[in-house]
Amino acid sequence: MKTVAVIGATGSQGGGVARQLQKSGEWQVRGITRNVDSKSAQNLKTEGMEVVAANLDDHESLMKAFQGVHAIYAVTNFWEHISTKGAEGAGQHEVKQASNISAAAAHIPTLEHYVFSTLQPASVISKGKAPVPHMDHKATVDDYIKEELPELAKKTTFLCIAFYGANLAGIPFMKPLELPMSGGKYIWAQPTSPTALLPLTGNGSHNVGVFVRAILSHPEKTRGKYMNVKTEVLTFQQILNIWSEISGKEAVYAELGVEEYEKLWGAAGTEMAMQYKFGEVAKGDWEVLMREKGVLVQPEEVGIRKGDLLDLRQTLEGMKDSLV
């Protein structure tokens, strides 16, 4: 059986990928994490996975962790650094880490397939009208792989991820909040129009895993190509309506100014406001560049059916007790 290394296997995205591949019985999963003694790492071992330590800032540790693997799933965490480094600094750090992973992967002789979790370049798509540090920095790693690591690029599938449904439950500045003295009513205050469109990934942990399994099962269709984990495109008002219906709470959408949102939520608020601005300019179509270049693979081309994925409604229903 071939071995796949999964970066961030104790996290939400990487953990979902690791479990989907382990459950498939098609791969021996090697989870890569900083702390092999953590409870999450021990849980992976209990589920039958190998767990190996590596630091994304340490090229040599990644080389050791990747020895003998046939596939790698690479993901980095921009949000881990934003509170200390700001959006630009977090983006630069993410580029460094993603480049370390990619450079290490390029030196593994057994590697057949590299799947890189990425984003589209907001500045390019918006023609400079709506730059987004997270998206723009991440997209430069795609260029690095193609230009500096051409042999790795031939083995790479670039996987774009949209807005997680779980954000509406777990992240304070992205979720509806209860309004004091309102009789239990909620407000979702975001720096964009209620009619603005947002691409959604639905249940990120599950759906990203479904995509990665399908990508690795169809290398002839996916290497050197892009895929996009998207279940639907909804307006912010439609998203809130679904949240309200499932939570059972009356909620109102309030459009905040960008400056007010930044004052409330700091660097993270600035980043999200920029993403929403890009969304308005792009009109919810974040795939345009991939289509124009002829590199976008549709889910049905690799056997992914709509019923294989969990959309926003299903995601929120599955975490109903955490919504309020």
Number of C-alpha atoms within 10 A of each C-alpha: 8 12 20 27 27 28 29 24 28 25 17 14 24 26 23 24 29 32 20 23 22 20 14 10 10 16 21 20 28 25 29 28 24 17 16 19 12 11 11 16 25 16 14 22 15 10 12 14 20 18 25 21 16 23 18 21 16 13 18 15 16 23 18 14 22 27 17 15 21 19 25 25 26 23 22 22 16 20 17 11 16 20 13 11 15 17 24 17 17 22 24 18 20 25 22 18 21 27 21 20 28 26 19 20 26 19 14 18 11 15 20 18 25 28 24 24 23 27 22 26 22 27 16 13 19 17 11 11 13 20 20 26 24 28 19 18 25 25 18 18 22 23 12 17 21 16 11 12 16 13 12 23 23 17 20 27 28 25 25 19 21 20 18 19 23 22 17 24 20 13 10 11 18 16 21 24 19 17 13 9 7 8 9 12 16 20 16 21 19 24 22 22 17 17 13 19 23 23 23 22 28 27 27 29 22 21 24 28 23 19 23 24 21 19 27 25 14 14 18 11 14 27 22 20 21 23 23 25 24 22 18 13 19 17 16 18 18 15 19 22 17 15 25 18 13 18 18 12 16 16 21 16 17 15 14 16 13 19 13 14 21 18 11 13 14 15 19 18 22 22 23 23 22 21 21 22 23 22 21 19 17 19 15 19 15 22 17 14 15 16 12 9 9 11 17 20 18 14 17 10 13 18 14 16 10 11 7 12 23 20 21 26 16 15 19 24 16 14 15 15 11 13 21 15
